[in-house]
Amino acid sequence: MQNSPSHTNAPYTLLPEDPSPARPPASSRRPVKVFAATAASVVFLTSLVMLIVNQSPETPTESDHPPRSDPLTSRATTSFSRDAGRLPTGVSQGVSAKSYPSVRDRLSYNWTNAMFAWQRTAFHFQPEKNWMNDPDGPLYYMGWYHLFYQYNPDSAVWGNITWGHAVSKDLIHWLYLPLAMVPDRWFDAGGVWTGSATLLPDGRIVILYTGDTDESIQVQNLAYPANLSDPLLIEWVKYPDNPVIVPPAGINPEEFRDPTTAWMGPDGTWRILVGSKVDGSGIALIYQTSNFTAFEAQPGLLHAVNGTGMWECVDFYPVSTNSSNGLETSVVGPGVKHVLKASLDDLKKDYYAIGTYDPVSDTWTPDDPEADVGMGLQVDYGRYYASKTFFDQNTGRRILWGWINETDTDYDDLAKGWASVQTIPRVVTFDNKTGSNILEWPVEEVESLRLNSTEFDDILVEAGSAVLLDIGMATQLDISVEFEIEGSDALEALEEPEAIIECATAQNRTTLGPFGLLVLADKSLSELTPIYFHIAKSTNGSLTTLFCADETRSSKALEVFKKVYGGPVAVLDDEKFTMRLLVDHSIIESFAQGGRTVITSRIYPTEAIYGAAKLFLFNNATGVNVTASLEIWQMNSAFIRPFPLEEM
Ligand code: DQQ
């Protein structure tokens, strides 16, 4: 493959430097905290209940459905701005979008508006309506956090991709702003795709994004704020001489996208990465620039991994190995490792690895070649994709955003009028205890939503039982729980070895598990989402702890794609089994062992909603009892609404 620099001679337009008066901040009411420590609980023992749960969903038939128009066939009433003759899906254009189930799948549960309304989240970011996918260009500027996102303003399926824009003072309460960029130039006529922001030392902001051209070529474009004195950064200018990078020789022009945030090299010039694929290997191409208008392809690659397919949304950032501070993207030196993350288009999963970056050769080497990008650690083992970090210079944190994808049908998404949610932003740090993974933890600002809490101490959960936790409403929760196994040392020898160590359903009983929580479960356990630890013994005798989310019984809706998600988690000798869950209607974000392994779930209960949703402890081990101690907060809703621009 031969790389070729892209052309451009036009100067970069300098932006006005005069600071303008700051606009008044949007009002965001803080929730009232009521900390009511309640140890008393009504405990309800249901012996062996998970084992006999016989889910017999009422299969919806076409005739069960109330008559309604078919949103896929009645496209005349759905306004797609381009190519109205075909349904615009990412897969058909060679980019990731929701790919399962098939868009042709007409099977649908008999959803009611109340069910759809319940699915909307209360404290996660989602647009008022329509389709959203990747987070783009997150940044902090003049008192505001900015989130941009891939957005279809016309429909609840992928297409006509623009950059939506919202701002927040605290990463929790959000105000929608006008669209930041729409596909209105030849160099992005097919969509303003994913990109990243870089804050330059002189105060300027640059955004590099992928444009899908009028000829379906993926190019990298430059944009910048029209008015740097506007803290809301409402207007964006596309550099007139875009594109600034075109696909090099040897690269498929439809597989060349998603520029990273830039970092400065030892020579004082900037570097960025662009993801692509060569002969089935995922690759990160590296470009160098001094002015963001002229880029030069570096002779080698930052990194490549055989057989991992197209790398989308590459992210590359430093982490401190000796402090929990986040690092600005250009930091290198002693006590610094670098995380390389790629979103694997073939698997729709975000993988990362930790390694060493050589800023002179512009190469990166994984600490463990056997756990290279795409082979080992996942950023999140659930329904999660296209994640991106930014350095928050306001608080010195590195903050991670990720896209929670839907697993219902496009048909259902069109009926409910929206698709996708962003995760609660997470702080990323290096795990000093293991030395081999990152930790992800919800930003502390989410705790401002905590209302009254209920505590449970040392609840005994016997082998083969479930314990109802009497907490009232169970759909907006922040749950912190630790488990201890009674007498596990003696029982290790009894554990049956397993040939394949991977998450199985929560009904798969062995000596030491599974045990955990049943979330969004109805009282009869006809619908439930178990989140659990399972300790497995491999044939070589070693024990591995798995952290899993079993969505197979999460919904009676047959069209919803359901599977068991999860992966291994290190539980060190001095540690209990700990998990934290953020439950927000149809979203569960689950963090094990302080964020070593994370699973995001998007689920669609039909019964376990509103007041019928319950929370249980469960223990499906055959050989051990466990005890659990919990603190559970009810969570307030966040204010997420349009910015009152007319009041300014
Ligand atoms: N989504 C964008 C692409 C990116 C993909 C298009 C990942 O730029 O590769 O909406 O979800």
Boltz pocket constraint, residues with backbone or C-beta under 6 A from the ligand:
constraints:
  - pocket:
      binder: B
      contacts: [[A, 90], [A, 95], [A, 96], [A, 97], [A, 133], [A, 134], [A, 150], [A, 161], [A, 193], [A, 194], [A, 210], [A, 257], [A, 258], [A, 312], [A, 313], [A, 343], [A, 385], [A, 386]]
      max_distance: 6.0
